[in-house]
């Protein structure tokens, strides 16, 4: 029996935030099985947990590929371990991943993830990207995997209507579009598109905030933020930049639990 769960992450309301499927394995499974199940679930990420002596191995798959880092499915994985009784709530969750050891703990009833900070530098965008997004950038940079584009206002972030067909044909992993928030509740807002992973728009992207946090620290001169990802589902995150790490905090809601037959 393989236990499977669906969790909405980076939200406190069902049917918002970013949904992830979480599978708790009893034994190692072939990569082909995990990829097929991720395609079957058809969510932005399906995570696979396998218990180790002092933690869990954790792998993430989109419907089309395995990825190296995923924030919302890591948060959802920790939430499942605590809610399902695999781990007591006073214990830290420890994950062995392609991005190294990641940890999660409960802080003030939010789940806090300890992730690596990602730097970015000014960079020219690939041909056609700005036109496909339909925006007017005031800054363009690139991290190891993703482009970061700053625009003038939150309204531009929220109202942009990218050309789906054009974006999916641009050779890049992903692009985040961000601006200062006009709401006193949040410091900055963003949206994220990941064509290489087969995801037109990701609802809430924890890994993107590993880059957005340091970027806005440089712009705003502080290291702690409330962030909102303005997808159609929407989600909120606490972001704290601590040297070469970023602490991402969010909430989660269980949608269903079951077993694979």
C-alpha positions as CSV (number, residue, x, y, z in Angstrom):
1,X,0.0,0.0,0.0
2,X,1.2,3.5,-0.9
3,X,-0.4,6.3,1.1
4,X,-1.2,9.4,-1.0
5,X,-2.4,12.8,0.1
6,X,-3.3,16.1,-1.6
7,X,-2.4,19.3,0.3
8,X,-3.0,22.9,-0.6
9,X,0.2,24.7,0.5
10,X,1.0,28.4,1.3
11,X,-2.7,29.0,2.3
12,X,-5.1,28.6,5.2
13,X,-8.1,28.1,2.9
14,X,-9.0,25.0,0.9
15,X,-8.9,25.3,-2.9
16,X,-6.4,28.1,-2.9
17,X,-2.6,28.2,-2.5
18,X,-0.6,25.5,-4.5
19,X,-1.8,21.9,-4.5
20,X,0.7,19.1,-4.2
21,X,0.4,15.3,-4.1
22,X,2.4,13.6,-1.4
23,X,3.2,9.9,-1.6
24,X,4.7,8.0,1.4
25,X,6.7,5.0,0.0
26,X,7.5,1.9,1.9
27,X,10.3,1.0,-0.4
28,X,12.2,2.6,-3.2
29,X,10.4,3.0,-6.5
30,X,11.7,3.3,-10.1
31,X,11.9,6.8,-11.5
32,X,9.5,5.8,-14.3
33,X,6.8,4.9,-11.7
34,X,7.2,8.2,-10.0
35,X,7.0,10.2,-13.2
36,X,3.9,8.3,-14.4
37,X,2.2,8.9,-11.1
38,X,3.1,12.6,-11.3
39,X,1.6,12.7,-14.8
40,X,-1.5,11.0,-13.5
41,X,-2.0,13.4,-10.6
42,X,-1.5,16.3,-13.1
43,X,-0.5,18.8,-10.4
44,X,2.5,21.2,-10.6
45,X,4.4,18.8,-8.3
46,X,4.0,15.3,-6.8
47,X,6.5,14.5,-4.0
48,X,7.8,11.1,-2.9
49,X,8.9,10.4,0.6
50,X,10.9,7.4,1.8
51,X,11.9,7.1,5.4
52,X,15.6,7.0,6.2
53,X,17.4,6.5,9.6
54,X,17.3,10.2,10.6
55,X,14.8,11.7,8.1
56,X,13.2,11.2,4.7
57,X,14.5,11.2,1.2
58,X,12.4,13.6,-0.9
59,X,12.0,13.8,-4.7
60,X,9.7,16.1,-6.7
61,X,8.2,15.5,-10.1
62,X,6.1,17.7,-12.3
63,X,3.9,16.0,-14.9
64,X,6.8,16.1,-17.3
65,X,10.1,16.0,-15.4
66,X,11.9,15.7,-12.1
67,X,13.0,19.0,-10.5
68,X,15.8,19.9,-8.1
69,X,13.9,22.1,-5.7
70,X,10.2,22.7,-4.8
71,X,9.1,24.8,-1.9
72,X,5.3,24.1,-1.7
73,X,5.7,20.3,-2.0
74,X,8.3,20.4,0.7
75,X,6.0,22.3,3.0
76,X,3.2,19.9,2.1
77,X,5.4,16.9,2.8
78,X,6.3,18.2,6.3
79,X,2.6,19.0,7.0
80,X,1.6,15.4,6.0
81,X,4.3,13.8,8.2
82,X,3.0,15.8,11.2
83,X,-0.7,15.4,10.4
84,X,-0.5,11.7,9.6
85,X,1.4,10.9,12.8
86,X,4.7,9.9,11.1
87,X,6.4,12.6,13.0
88,X,5.5,14.4,16.2
89,X,4.8,18.1,15.9
90,X,7.6,19.0,18.2
91,X,10.1,17.3,15.9
92,X,11.9,18.9,13.0
93,X,11.4,17.3,9.5
94,X,14.6,16.5,7.8
95,X,14.7,15.9,4.0
96,X,17.5,14.5,1.8
97,X,17.1,16.1,-1.7
98,X,18.9,17.0,-4.9
99,X,19.4,20.4,-3.4
100,X,21.0,19.1,-0.2
101,X,19.5,18.7,3.3
102,X,16.3,20.7,3.8
103,X,14.6,21.1,7.1
104,X,11.1,22.2,8.3
105,X,9.7,23.0,11.7
106,X,6.6,24.6,13.2
107,X,7.1,28.2,14.3
108,X,4.0,30.1,15.6
109,X,1.7,27.6,13.9
110,X,3.3,28.2,10.5
111,X,5.6,25.7,8.8
112,X,9.0,27.2,8.3
113,X,11.3,25.8,5.6
114,X,15.1,26.3,5.6
115,X,16.2,26.7,2.0
116,X,19.3,27.9,0.2
117,X,19.3,31.5,-0.9
118,X,19.6,32.1,-4.7
119,X,21.4,35.0,-6.2
120,X,20.6,36.7,-9.5
121,X,22.5,39.1,-11.8
122,X,21.4,41.5,-14.6
123,X,20.8,39.5,-17.7
124,X,19.3,39.9,-21.2
125,X,16.0,38.0,-21.6
126,X,15.6,35.4,-24.3
127,X,14.1,36.5,-27.6
128,X,10.4,37.1,-27.4
129,X,10.0,36.8,-23.6
130,X,9.0,40.4,-22.8
131,X,6.6,40.5,-25.8
132,X,5.0,37.2,-24.7
133,X,4.6,38.5,-21.1
134,X,3.1,41.8,-22.3
135,X,4.9,43.9,-19.7
136,X,7.3,46.8,-19.4
137,X,10.3,45.8,-17.2
138,X,12.3,48.1,-15.1
139,X,14.8,45.4,-14.3
140,X,15.7,42.0,-15.7
141,X,18.0,39.5,-14.0
142,X,18.6,35.8,-14.0
143,X,19.4,33.2,-11.2
144,X,20.8,29.8,-12.0
145,X,17.6,28.6,-13.5
146,X,15.0,31.4,-13.7
147,X,14.6,34.9,-15.0
148,X,13.5,37.7,-12.6
149,X,11.7,40.7,-14.0
150,X,10.7,43.7,-11.9
151,X,7.8,45.9,-13.1
152,X,6.6,49.2,-11.8
153,X,3.4,48.3,-10.1
154,X,1.3,45.5,-8.5
155,X,-1.4,46.3,-11.0
156,X,0.9,45.4,-13.8
157,X,1.7,42.0,-12.1
158,X,-1.9,41.2,-11.5
159,X,-3.3,42.3,-14.8
160,X,-0.7,40.8,-17.1
161,X,-2.1,38.4,-19.6
162,X,0.8,36.4,-21.1
163,X,0.6,34.7,-24.4
164,X,0.5,31.0,-23.4
165,X,1.6,29.6,-26.8
166,X,4.5,31.9,-27.1
167,X,5.8,31.4,-23.6
168,X,5.7,27.6,-23.9
169,X,8.0,27.9,-26.9
170,X,10.7,30.0,-25.3
171,X,13.7,27.9,-24.1
172,X,13.9,28.7,-20.4
173,X,13.1,27.0,-17.1
174,X,11.0,29.7,-15.6
175,X,10.4,33.4,-15.1
176,X,9.1,35.4,-12.1
177,X,7.5,38.8,-12.5
178,X,7.5,41.0,-9.3
179,X,6.8,44.4,-7.9
180,X,6.4,46.2,-4.6
181,X,2.9,45.6,-3.1
182,X,0.4,48.4,-2.9
183,X,-1.2,46.7,0.1
184,X,0.2,47.4,3.6
185,X,-0.4,43.7,4.3
186,X,2.4,42.6,1.9
187,X,5.9,43.9,0.9
188,X,6.0,42.5,-2.6
189,X,3.9,40.4,-5.0
190,X,4.9,38.1,-7.8
191,X,3.7,35.6,-10.5
192,X,5.7,32.6,-11.8
193,X,5.7,30.8,-15.2
194,X,7.6,27.6,-15.8
195,X,7.3,26.4,-19.4
196,X,10.2,23.9,-19.3
197,X,8.5,22.0,-16.5
198,X,5.2,22.0,-18.3
199,X,3.6,24.5,-16.0
200,X,2.2,27.6,-17.6
201,X,1.6,29.5,-14.3
202,X,2.5,28.0,-10.9
203,X,0.0,29.0,-8.2
204,X,2.6,29.6,-5.4
205,X,6.3,29.0,-5.8
206,X,8.4,28.6,-2.7
207,X,11.7,28.1,-4.6
208,X,11.2,31.4,-6.5
209,X,11.1,33.3,-3.2
210,X,14.6,31.9,-2.5
211,X,15.6,34.4,-5.2
212,X,12.9,37.1,-4.6
213,X,13.8,37.4,-0.9
214,X,17.5,38.3,-1.5
215,X,16.4,40.6,-4.4
216,X,14.0,42.6,-2.4
217,X,16.4,42.7,0.6
218,X,18.7,44.6,-1.7
219,X,15.9,46.9,-2.9
220,X,14.1,47.6,0.4
221,X,17.0,47.3,2.9
222,X,15.4,44.7,5.2
223,X,15.5,41.0,5.6
224,X,11.9,39.9,6.6
225,X,8.9,40.1,4.3
226,X,5.3,39.2,3.8
227,X,4.8,38.1,0.2
228,X,1.8,37.3,-2.0
229,X,1.9,35.3,-5.2
230,X,-0.9,36.7,-7.3
231,X,-2.0,33.7,-9.3
232,X,-5.7,32.9,-9.8
233,X,-5.5,30.7,-6.6
234,X,-3.2,33.0,-4.7
235,X,-1.0,32.3,-1.7
236,X,1.0,34.0,1.0
237,X,4.4,33.5,2.5
238,X,6.7,34.8,5.2
239,X,10.2,35.3,3.8
240,X,13.3,35.8,5.9
241,X,16.8,36.2,4.4
242,X,19.5,34.8,6.8
243,X,22.9,35.0,5.2
244,X,23.0,32.3,2.5
245,X,19.7,30.8,3.6
246,X,16.1,31.8,3.1
247,X,13.4,30.8,5.7
248,X,10.1,30.4,4.0
249,X,7.0,30.0,6.1
250,X,3.5,29.1,5.1
251,X,0.3,27.3,6.1
252,X,-1.3,24.2,4.6
253,X,-4.7,22.5,4.3
254,X,-5.3,18.8,3.8
255,X,-7.7,18.1,0.9
256,X,-7.8,14.3,0.8
257,X,-5.9,11.2,1.8
258,X,-6.1,7.7,0.3
259,X,-4.1,4.8,-1.0
260,X,-2.9,3.6,-4.4
261,X,-4.5,0.3,-5.4
